[in-house]
Amino acid sequence: MKRVLTFLAFLLVLSINTRAQSVVSFKSMGHPDNAIYGMSGASSYFLRISPLVEMNGSKLVMYFEPSQALIKDHSFINILINDQPVISSRLTKDSLQKIVINLSRADLSPEKYLKVQVKTLLTISDDKCRDLDNPAMWIKIKGYSYLSLVKSNKNFFNNVNISNCFESKRAIVYPANPSLHDLKAVAWAYARLKKTQSKEIHVYEAGKVPDSVKNYIMVGDVSQLPEAQRRLVKVNPQDGQGLFYLHKSITSLTDTLTTMVDVRGKLVPVKTVSTSVVPNEILFVSGGDNRGYEKAITALGNMNILNSTYGDYLLINNAENSFFQNIDESRSKLSLKQVGGTSTFMSGIGSLKTVYNFKNSDFSFTPKEVEIRFVGIYSSLNPGDRGFFNIYLNGLLISSEKLDASGKLNTAVTINRYQHHKYNTLEAEFRFYPSSGNCQNSFTNFFCEIDVDKSYLASKNPFITNDLSFYQYPEAFNSGSTRLIVSRNYAKHAAAALGEIIYELNNNINANNFPEIVYSDEVQPGDLKKYNVVALLSQNDKLMDEFPDAPIKFNQKFRLYNADNNKVVYSLSDSVSNGLAQIFYGRSNNATLVLTATGKHPAEAFLSVARSITEQLSTLSSNVCISDINTNKYLFNINKSSENLEYVDTKSGLAQFWESYNLYILLGILILILVSFLYVRSRVQSSQDLFNE
C-alpha cells in the first residue's frame, strides 16, 4: 500500500510540475542591444526553441528605446513572427516602451526556430525628403527583451532525440584515465557543441560531475563506463560498431527555500519545501571496441548524420566524412553565398545596407591582399537623381562610386593586410536620393539587389613571413595533415583545450581537418617534420627539446623585458597557473603550435591560452602568448635576436645569488662604509681632544 501511495504522490508532483515558466533574455541568446537606423529599417532574430517548450502559453516580451527626436505620433513599429504580421503600433511618449505578444505553436518554424522581424517607419519632421538621412532616426531593441517560455515535460520522451539534443548540452564527461580515443571524442563533441551555441562548455572527469549537471555528453568505451552509467545503456554494440545512445529520465528534486516574510514589521525567515521535476539527458558516444568507438567519433564530425538521427540510439557500421572536400583544395576565391550571404531585394530611399561576415581562415591560406567584387542590379537613375554604392570593411569606408542609368553594378576594391582582420564585417550600401521636388512621388521607386553567386572575395596572394604569428592561425594548418601531440601525464588536463583547437581548425566554410592524436613519448623526432604539429605538453616533457626553432624554451625559467625601458614585463612562476603558447615554423617549414601549462591548475591554464590565441588579436606579429586562469593575457613577438628575453636557469649559482640579493649586499656595504667612517671620525675626534688637553 505504501508503494502505491508513493507512486500516486509522484504522479501528482509530475502533473503539477510538467509546466514550468522559463525566462530567456535576448542577450543570453547572443543578441545584445541592437539599434535599427533610418526612416524605414528592419532587423531579424532567429531564436532556437528547445523541444521541451510548449509554445501555447509562452510569451515574447520586447523592450525598445526610441530616439528622443522622433515625432512619436507619426512613427510606427511593426513585428512579424514566422513572416506573419502580429502587431503594428504607434510609438508612445515613454522613453522605454514594451510590447507583449502571446505565442502559439503556429509561430514556430519547421526547423524549431522562432523568427522575429522588427520593422520601423520613423518620422522626425513633416517633410519626408528632409528625414531621409537624419542620424537621429533610430530605435534600439534592448538586450533584456526576453522569451517567457512554458517548459513542459509532457512530451519529453517523444520530442527529444539525438538530432535536437545537442543544443541543450553544456558539459562533456570523460573517463578518469582517458585513452587517446576518449580525448578525440571529447574534442569532437566539444567542437560540435560550440558550433551550436555561444555559452561556455564544461568538461568534467567521471566521478567529478556536479549534482546540478543533469544534461551532458558522456564519452568512453562501453566496457569502461562507470557501472551506474553503463546500466543506463540498453543497446549493446557489437565489435566494430559505433554507438550513439540517448538516455532520458525524469527526476523529482526536493529543495528547501528560505523566504523573508514581514511579521509585525519584522522580516522573519520562513522555510518552505519546493519539489520540482527535472528532465535528465545523457548522450553516450561509445562503441563495441576501439574500431567501433572510432566510427562514433568520426560521425561526430558529420553534421548530416547527427541532424538526421531522430531516434534515441544509432548503431554505426560505417562512418566517413566523404562529403567534405579535399583539405588541399585551393580556396583562394569565395562567393558571398559561400560565406553565408543571401540575395535580398531592397527598395526605398536613403541607405539600403546588406552585411556579410568572413574570416581569414575561410581561405586556404592567410591572404595578403583580398579583392572584394560586388555584382548586382538596381533601378536606373533619372536625370537629377543621386545614387552611390559604398563598401565598408569593419566599419570603415573603403570604396564609393556613383550609380548611373545602366542599372548594373560591377565594382571591385582590393584591400591590404592592414585593412582586414582575422574576423571581418563587410557592408554593402546603396544610397539613393531622388531629384529635388520628386521625393514624395519617388519614395519607393528605387530598388536594388546584390548577386551573391557572382559577387566574391578573392585572395590575391598569400601572406608569407619568415616567422609565423597568431594572426596566421589557424589557416597555417589548412595545408597538409595535422597531428595533435599530448604529454601522457597531462592528457586528462588537455581534453577541453583539444576541443577548442579542433573547433578552431574546422571553424571555416570547409571544415575538413581531422588530425590524429598521439602521446608525446611515442613520437619520433623525424615525425615532427612530416606533419603540421599542435603539441600540448607538460613543462618537463622531453619532446620540448625537439623544437629548436621555438621562440622560447618553456622548460626553463625565463623573464621577458620591455625593450624600451628594460623593465621586467613577465617572469615565469608556478605561483599562478599559466598557459603558454608559441607558434613557429618547424624544421621542414611545417606549421607548429606548442602549448604548455604550469601551476596547480593545468586544465584551466591549457583552456585559457587555447581560447586566447583564437581571439581577434590587435597585432600582426605576436608569436608568444601567455594567459593565466584569471583571463589576463600577454602577447609578445620573440625572435632569435630579441634582447627582451632572458633565461634564469642558464646563469651560474653565483650570478643568480648576486641578481637576487645585490641590492641587500650593496646596502650592507654602504652601511659598513658609513659605520667605518663614523668610527674613524670618532677616533680622530678623541685624539684631537687629548692633544688639546
Secondary structure, DSSP 8 states (H G I E B T S, - for coil): -HHHHHHHHHHHHHHHHSEEEEEEETGGGT---EEEESSEEEEEEEEE--TTEEEEEEEEEEEEEE-TTS-GGG-EEEEEETTEEEEEEE--S-SSEEEEEE--GGGS-TTSEEEEEEEEE--SSS-HHHHTT-TT-EEEE-TT-EEEEEEE-TTHHHH--GGGSGGG--EEEE-SS--HHHHHHHHHHHHHHHHH--S--EEEETT---TT--EEEEES-GGGS-HHHHTT------TT-EEEEEEEEEEEEEEEEEEEEEETTEEEEEEEEEEEEEEEEEEEEEESSHHHHHHHHHHHT-HHHHHT--SSEEEES----TTS--TTS---EEETTTTT-----EE-SEEEEEEEEEEGGGSSS-EEEEEEEEEEEE----TT-EEEEEEEETTEEEEEEE--TT-EEEEEEEEETTT--SEEEEEEEEEEE--TT-TTTTTTT-EEEE-TTT-EEEEEEE---SS--GGGTTGGGSSS-EEEEE-GGGGGGGHHHHHHHHHHHT-SSS-----EEEEGGG--GGGGGTSEEEEEEETT-GGGGG-TT-SS-TTS-EEEE-TTT--EEEE--SSS-EEEEEEEE-TTS-EEEEEEE-SS-HHHHHHHHHHHTTS--S-S---EEEEETTS-EEEE---TT-SSEEESTTS-HHHHHHHHHHHHHHHHHHHHHHHHHHHHHHHHHHHHHHHH-
